Amino acid sequence: MRALKTFLAIMAIFIVGGFGFLGYEIYKRATDPERQAEGGAPPTSSSLPGRIAETALELGAGARIGSVVLAGNRVIFTVQLPDGQGDRLYILDPRNGAVTASVTTGSATAQQ
C-alpha cells in the first residue's frame, strides 16, 4: 500500500510539473515580440512554405548591393547609391520578405 501511495504522489508531481511547463511555454510564445500572430487569416503566397517573398526596394539605376550580414533573425545589407548620393542600410525580415527599416547616409539634398 505504501508503494502505491508513493507512486501516486510521484505521478501527481509529474502532472503538476507538466501543466506548469505547458503554461510557461504558452506564456513565452504569447509574449515573444518576434513571433507574428497567426490570426486565422488565409495564407498568402509569400507565407506558404517553399515560396520566396519578393520585395521591391525602388533603387535607381547603378545602385549596387554592398555587404550582407546576418543579425539574429534579420538580414542587414548595404546598398551603394550611384553618383555619390550616399549609401542605404536595409534591415530585412527573411520570414516574410518585409524591409523593417532603412537608413540613408549622405547629404539631406541627396535623399529627396
Stockholm file with secondary structure:
# STOCKHOLM 1.0

chainA/1-112         MRALKTFLAIMAIFIVGGFGFLGYEIYKRATDPERQAEGGAPPTSSSLPGRIAETALELGAGARIGSVVLAGNRVIFTVQLPDGQGDRLYILDPRNGAVTASVTTGSATAQQ
#=GR chainA/1-112 SS CHHHHHHHHHHHHHHHHHHHHHHHHHHHHHTCTTSCCCTTCCCCTTTSTTCCCCCCCCCCTTCEEEEEEEETTEEEEEEECGGGCCEEEEEEETTTTEEEEEEECSCTTTTC
#=GC SS_cons         CHHHHHHHHHHHHHHHHHHHHHHHHHHHHHTCTTSCCCTTCCCCTTTSTTCCCCCCCCCCTTCEEEEEEEETTEEEEEEECGGGCCEEEEEEETTTTEEEEEEECSCTTTTC
//
